[in-house]
């Protein structure tokens, strides 16, 4: 009977671990606006956004964020062909430009893109973006994630990064070509840092086995 209970507990841990995030500022303000965030300096809008997160450490295999098109021309992602995604260390409350821990430019077609069922204040379709990455080991500490849209037409619709009600309301912005990162407060951006599938399950299993041995 005890082994059956143990199996059920392990199943429950495994089932929940795949969805658990190392850090979460979810898209919990549906239908609201966000912030323009571009991926290079050749676009009409020059603002790039970053938000901070603090973790105890872990192995990351997926990044998730939420956002939409500006809807100047298109309510969907017609003009957003990819993203520039970066993770920085912390430099006293702004991203450390000299410590880029992760950098990739995935095509939108290479991401898992899911409509959330919500429209922004500009009546653009809001989406969840899931980006599977090679294993990234992050030590405990404070980091910054930045996501900027890469556009087909640099004077067309730009990417708008959704807001979250979760977080410390501290952001940083960069204005191309060379403003440097500037700290400001007042909003949170919607993203999650997701660990390797089963990582939390292995920790939980170890705890269960340890508890069983002590009996």
C-alpha positions as YAML, in Angstrom:
chain: A
units: angstrom
residues:
- id: 1
  name: UNK
  ca: [0.00, 0.00, 0.00]
- id: 2
  name: UNK
  ca: [2.85, 2.37, 0.90]
- id: 3
  name: UNK
  ca: [4.54, 1.78, -2.46]
- id: 4
  name: UNK
  ca: [1.28, 2.64, -4.21]
- id: 5
  name: UNK
  ca: [1.05, 5.89, -2.29]
- id: 6
  name: UNK
  ca: [4.68, 6.65, -3.19]
- id: 7
  name: UNK
  ca: [3.97, 6.03, -6.87]
- id: 8
  name: UNK
  ca: [0.99, 8.36, -6.78]
- id: 9
  name: UNK
  ca: [3.07, 11.07, -5.11]
- id: 10
  name: UNK
  ca: [5.85, 10.74, -7.69]
- id: 11
  name: UNK
  ca: [3.29, 10.94, -10.50]
- id: 12
  name: UNK
  ca: [1.81, 14.08, -9.02]
- id: 13
  name: UNK
  ca: [5.24, 15.71, -8.72]
- id: 14
  name: UNK
  ca: [6.22, 14.71, -12.27]
- id: 15
  name: UNK
  ca: [2.95, 15.97, -13.66]
- id: 16
  name: UNK
  ca: [3.29, 19.37, -12.05]
- id: 17
  name: UNK
  ca: [7.04, 19.81, -12.62]
- id: 18
  name: UNK
  ca: [6.79, 20.10, -16.38]
- id: 19
  name: UNK
  ca: [4.76, 23.28, -16.04]
- id: 20
  name: UNK
  ca: [6.56, 24.78, -13.03]
- id: 21
  name: UNK
  ca: [8.69, 27.86, -13.73]
- id: 22
  name: UNK
  ca: [11.93, 28.86, -12.07]
- id: 23
  name: UNK
  ca: [10.58, 32.40, -12.30]
- id: 24
  name: UNK
  ca: [7.16, 33.64, -13.39]
- id: 25
  name: UNK
  ca: [5.70, 37.03, -14.27]
- id: 26
  name: UNK
  ca: [2.67, 35.66, -16.12]
- id: 27
  name: UNK
  ca: [0.39, 37.36, -18.62]
- id: 28
  name: UNK
  ca: [-2.28, 38.14, -16.03]
- id: 29
  name: UNK
  ca: [-3.40, 41.51, -17.40]
- id: 30
  name: UNK
  ca: [-5.26, 40.33, -20.52]
- id: 31
  name: UNK
  ca: [-6.39, 42.94, -22.98]
- id: 32
  name: UNK
  ca: [-4.08, 45.68, -21.71]
- id: 33
  name: UNK
  ca: [-1.25, 47.45, -23.46]
- id: 34
  name: UNK
  ca: [2.45, 46.86, -23.25]
- id: 35
  name: UNK
  ca: [5.79, 48.32, -24.30]
- id: 36
  name: UNK
  ca: [7.41, 48.59, -27.73]
- id: 37
  name: UNK
  ca: [10.54, 46.44, -27.74]
- id: 38
  name: UNK
  ca: [12.68, 46.21, -30.85]
- id: 39
  name: UNK
  ca: [15.47, 43.81, -31.73]
- id: 40
  name: UNK
  ca: [17.85, 46.12, -33.57]
- id: 41
  name: UNK
  ca: [18.52, 49.77, -34.23]
- id: 42
  name: UNK
  ca: [17.22, 49.95, -37.79]
- id: 43
  name: UNK
  ca: [13.56, 50.07, -36.86]
- id: 44
  name: UNK
  ca: [11.24, 53.05, -36.64]
- id: 45
  name: UNK
  ca: [10.83, 52.59, -32.88]
- id: 46
  name: UNK
  ca: [14.21, 52.43, -31.15]
- id: 47
  name: UNK
  ca: [13.17, 51.29, -27.65]
- id: 48
  name: UNK
  ca: [14.29, 47.92, -26.36]
- id: 49
  name: UNK
  ca: [12.99, 46.61, -23.03]
- id: 50
  name: UNK
  ca: [14.42, 44.34, -20.32]
- id: 51
  name: UNK
  ca: [13.08, 43.08, -17.01]
- id: 52
  name: UNK
  ca: [14.87, 41.55, -14.04]
- id: 53
  name: UNK
  ca: [14.39, 38.22, -12.30]
- id: 54
  name: UNK
  ca: [16.03, 36.58, -9.31]
- id: 55
  name: UNK
  ca: [16.30, 32.82, -8.91]
- id: 56
  name: UNK
  ca: [17.91, 30.37, -6.53]
- id: 57
  name: UNK
  ca: [19.58, 28.70, -9.52]
- id: 58
  name: UNK
  ca: [18.59, 26.00, -11.97]
- id: 59
  name: UNK
  ca: [18.78, 24.50, -15.43]
- id: 60
  name: UNK
  ca: [16.77, 26.40, -18.03]
- id: 61
  name: UNK
  ca: [15.49, 24.81, -21.24]
- id: 62
  name: UNK
  ca: [12.65, 27.14, -22.22]
- id: 63
  name: UNK
  ca: [11.88, 30.85, -22.25]
- id: 64
  name: UNK
  ca: [8.32, 32.15, -22.50]
- id: 65
  name: UNK
  ca: [6.94, 35.62, -23.09]
- id: 66
  name: UNK
  ca: [3.69, 37.25, -24.15]
- id: 67
  name: UNK
  ca: [2.99, 40.06, -26.57]
- id: 68
  name: UNK
  ca: [1.40, 41.30, -29.77]
- id: 69
  name: UNK
  ca: [1.80, 43.38, -32.86]
- id: 70
  name: UNK
  ca: [1.46, 47.14, -32.63]
- id: 71
  name: UNK
  ca: [-1.47, 46.77, -35.08]
- id: 72
  name: UNK
  ca: [-0.55, 49.76, -37.20]
- id: 73
  name: UNK
  ca: [-1.24, 47.58, -40.25]
- id: 74
  name: UNK
  ca: [-1.68, 44.02, -39.01]
- id: 75
  name: UNK
  ca: [-3.45, 42.64, -35.96]
- id: 76
  name: UNK
  ca: [-1.43, 39.42, -36.25]
- id: 77
  name: UNK
  ca: [2.31, 38.72, -36.50]
- id: 78
  name: UNK
  ca: [2.65, 39.37, -40.23]
- id: 79
  name: UNK
  ca: [5.46, 41.90, -39.77]
- id: 80
  name: UNK
  ca: [7.23, 40.22, -36.84]
- id: 81
  name: UNK
  ca: [9.55, 37.65, -38.40]
- id: 82
  name: UNK
  ca: [11.69, 36.88, -35.36]
- id: 83
  name: UNK
  ca: [13.04, 37.99, -32.00]
- id: 84
  name: UNK
  ca: [16.32, 39.02, -30.47]
- id: 85
  name: UNK
  ca: [16.45, 37.34, -27.06]
- id: 86
  name: UNK
  ca: [19.11, 38.05, -24.46]
- id: 87
  name: UNK
  ca: [19.83, 37.25, -20.81]
- id: 88
  name: UNK
  ca: [22.26, 39.53, -18.97]
- id: 89
  name: UNK
  ca: [23.84, 39.56, -15.58]
- id: 90
  name: UNK
  ca: [23.01, 42.43, -13.25]
- id: 91
  name: UNK
  ca: [25.01, 45.65, -13.04]
- id: 92
  name: UNK
  ca: [23.69, 47.44, -9.99]
- id: 93
  name: UNK
  ca: [20.06, 47.56, -11.12]
- id: 94
  name: UNK
  ca: [20.43, 47.52, -14.92]
- id: 95
  name: UNK
  ca: [21.45, 44.80, -17.40]
- id: 96
  name: UNK
  ca: [25.19, 44.22, -17.47]
- id: 97
  name: UNK
  ca: [26.02, 44.81, -21.15]
- id: 98
  name: UNK
  ca: [29.44, 43.26, -20.56]
- id: 99
  name: UNK
  ca: [27.96, 40.01, -19.23]
- id: 100
  name: UNK
  ca: [25.69, 38.52, -21.89]
- id: 101
  name: UNK
  ca: [24.82, 35.05, -20.63]
- id: 102
  name: UNK
  ca: [22.51, 34.06, -23.49]
- id: 103
  name: UNK
  ca: [21.81, 35.51, -26.93]
- id: 104
  name: UNK
  ca: [19.73, 34.07, -29.77]
- id: 105
  name: UNK
  ca: [17.63, 35.30, -32.70]
- id: 106
  name: UNK
  ca: [14.90, 32.71, -33.29]
- id: 107
  name: UNK
  ca: [12.55, 33.08, -36.24]
- id: 108
  name: UNK
  ca: [8.92, 33.43, -35.23]
- id: 109
  name: UNK
  ca: [8.23, 30.29, -37.27]
- id: 110
  name: UNK
  ca: [10.68, 28.38, -35.04]
- id: 111
  name: UNK
  ca: [8.79, 29.19, -31.85]
- id: 112
  name: UNK
  ca: [5.63, 27.68, -30.44]
- id: 113
  name: UNK
  ca: [3.19, 30.56, -30.88]
- id: 114
  name: UNK
  ca: [-0.23, 30.31, -29.22]
- id: 115
  name: UNK
  ca: [-2.99, 32.94, -29.37]
- id: 116
  name: UNK
  ca: [-4.20, 33.67, -25.86]
- id: 117
  name: UNK
  ca: [-7.74, 34.51, -26.97]
- id: 118
  name: UNK
  ca: [-7.31, 38.12, -25.87]
- id: 119
  name: UNK
  ca: [-6.97, 41.37, -27.81]
- id: 120
  name: UNK
  ca: [-4.75, 44.27, -26.77]
- id: 121
  name: UNK
  ca: [-6.06, 47.81, -26.30]
- id: 122
  name: UNK
  ca: [-5.02, 48.32, -29.94]
- id: 123
  name: UNK
  ca: [-7.18, 45.30, -30.94]
- id: 124
  name: UNK
  ca: [-4.13, 43.23, -31.78]
- id: 125
  name: UNK
  ca: [-4.11, 39.48, -31.18]
- id: 126
  name: UNK
  ca: [-2.11, 38.65, -28.07]
- id: 127
  name: UNK
  ca: [0.16, 35.59, -28.15]
- id: 128
  name: UNK
  ca: [2.21, 33.33, -25.91]
- id: 129
  name: UNK
  ca: [5.68, 32.57, -27.30]
- id: 130
  name: UNK
  ca: [7.57, 29.46, -26.19]
- id: 131
  name: UNK
  ca: [11.25, 29.19, -27.10]
- id: 132
  name: UNK
  ca: [13.06, 25.90, -26.47]
- id: 133
  name: UNK
  ca: [16.76, 26.52, -25.89]
- id: 134
  name: UNK
  ca: [19.86, 24.43, -25.32]
- id: 135
  name: UNK
  ca: [20.45, 23.68, -21.66]
- id: 136
  name: UNK
  ca: [21.40, 26.86, -19.82]
- id: 137
  name: UNK
  ca: [22.69, 26.57, -16.26]
- id: 138
  name: UNK
  ca: [22.07, 29.67, -14.17]
- id: 139
  name: UNK
  ca: [23.58, 30.09, -10.72]
- id: 140
  name: UNK
  ca: [21.52, 31.72, -8.03]
- id: 141
  name: UNK
  ca: [21.29, 35.48, -8.42]
- id: 142
  name: UNK
  ca: [19.73, 38.37, -10.30]
- id: 143
  name: UNK
  ca: [19.47, 38.46, -14.09]
- id: 144
  name: UNK
  ca: [17.76, 40.46, -16.83]
- id: 145
  name: UNK
  ca: [15.85, 39.15, -19.84]
- id: 146
  name: UNK
  ca: [15.32, 41.24, -22.95]
- id: 147
  name: UNK
  ca: [13.07, 40.35, -25.90]
- id: 148
  name: UNK
  ca: [12.91, 42.57, -28.99]
- id: 149
  name: UNK
  ca: [11.02, 42.03, -32.22]
- id: 150
  name: UNK
  ca: [12.75, 41.62, -35.59]
- id: 151
  name: UNK
  ca: [10.65, 43.03, -38.40]
- id: 152
  name: UNK
  ca: [10.07, 42.39, -42.07]
- id: 153
  name: UNK
  ca: [9.33, 46.07, -42.66]
- id: 154
  name: UNK
  ca: [11.30, 48.23, -40.23]
- id: 155
  name: UNK
  ca: [8.70, 50.98, -40.55]
- id: 156
  name: UNK
  ca: [5.74, 48.65, -40.06]
- id: 157
  name: UNK
  ca: [4.24, 47.01, -36.99]
- id: 158
  name: UNK
  ca: [6.67, 46.55, -34.14]
- id: 159
  name: UNK
  ca: [6.49, 44.08, -31.24]
- id: 160
  name: UNK
  ca: [4.60, 45.06, -28.07]
- id: 161
  name: UNK
  ca: [5.64, 43.14, -24.94]
- id: 162
  name: UNK
  ca: [2.67, 42.46, -22.64]
- id: 163
  name: UNK
  ca: [2.55, 43.56, -19.03]
- id: 164
  name: UNK
  ca: [2.17, 41.50, -15.86]
- id: 165
  name: UNK
  ca: [0.80, 42.47, -12.47]
- id: 166
  name: UNK
  ca: [3.50, 40.29, -10.87]
- id: 167
  name: UNK
  ca: [7.01, 41.55, -10.14]
- id: 168
  name: UNK
  ca: [8.91, 44.42, -8.56]
- id: 169
  name: UNK
  ca: [7.89, 47.11, -11.11]
- id: 170
  name: UNK
  ca: [11.54, 47.63, -12.07]
- id: 171
  name: UNK
  ca: [12.48, 47.65, -15.76]
- id: 172
  name: UNK
  ca: [15.26, 48.90, -17.94]
- id: 173
  name: UNK
  ca: [15.14, 50.41, -21.41]
- id: 174
  name: UNK
  ca: [17.70, 50.93, -24.16]
- id: 175
  name: UNK
  ca: [17.29, 53.45, -26.95]
- id: 176
  name: UNK
  ca: [19.27, 52.70, -30.08]
- id: 177
  name: UNK
  ca: [21.85, 53.47, -31.22]
- id: 178
  name: UNK
  ca: [23.80, 54.00, -28.00]
- id: 179
  name: UNK
  ca: [21.80, 55.23, -24.99]
- id: 180
  name: UNK
  ca: [22.95, 52.40, -22.74]
- id: 181
  name: UNK
  ca: [20.54, 50.69, -20.37]
- id: 182
  name: UNK
  ca: [18.42, 53.10, -18.32]
- id: 183
  name: UNK
  ca: [16.59, 52.01, -15.17]
- id: 184
  name: UNK
  ca: [13.00, 52.99, -14.53]
- id: 185
  name: UNK
  ca: [10.06, 51.77, -12.49]
- id: 186
  name: UNK
  ca: [6.34, 51.41, -12.96]
- id: 187
  name: UNK
  ca: [5.62, 48.21, -14.87]
- id: 188
  name: UNK
  ca: [6.38, 44.49, -15.19]
- id: 189
  name: UNK
  ca: [6.81, 42.56, -18.43]
- id: 190
  name: UNK
  ca: [5.15, 39.18, -18.97]
- id: 191
  name: UNK
  ca: [7.65, 36.30, -19.14]
- id: 192
  name: UNK
  ca: [8.66, 33.02, -17.52]
- id: 193
  name: UNK
  ca: [11.96, 31.18, -17.05]
- id: 194
  name: UNK
  ca: [11.24, 27.45, -17.33]
- id: 195
  name: UNK
  ca: [13.47, 24.60, -16.11]
- id: 196
  name: UNK
  ca: [14.30, 21.28, -17.72]
- id: 197
  name: UNK
  ca: [11.26, 18.94, -17.73]
- id: 198
  name: UNK
  ca: [11.28, 16.74, -14.65]
- id: 199
  name: UNK
  ca: [13.93, 18.73, -12.79]
- id: 200
  name: UNK
  ca: [11.54, 19.52, -9.95]
- id: 201
  name: UNK
  ca: [10.27, 15.95, -10.07]
- id: 202
  name: UNK
  ca: [13.75, 14.56, -9.43]
- id: 203
  name: UNK
  ca: [14.13, 16.85, -6.44]
- id: 204
  name: UNK
  ca: [10.75, 15.77, -5.12]
- id: 205
  name: UNK
  ca: [11.53, 12.10, -5.68]
- id: 206
  name: UNK
  ca: [14.74, 12.44, -3.72]
- id: 207
  name: UNK
  ca: [12.81, 13.98, -0.85]
- id: 208
  name: UNK
  ca: [10.25, 11.16, -0.93]
- id: 209
  name: UNK
  ca: [12.90, 8.43, -0.97]
- id: 210
  name: UNK
  ca: [14.73, 10.14, 1.85]
- id: 211
  name: UNK
  ca: [11.54, 10.30, 3.91]
- id: 212
  name: UNK
  ca: [10.83, 6.63, 3.26]
- id: 213
  name: UNK
  ca: [14.29, 5.56, 4.45]
- id: 214
  name: UNK
  ca: [13.88, 7.42, 7.72]
- id: 215
  name: UNK
  ca: [10.83, 5.35, 8.67]
...
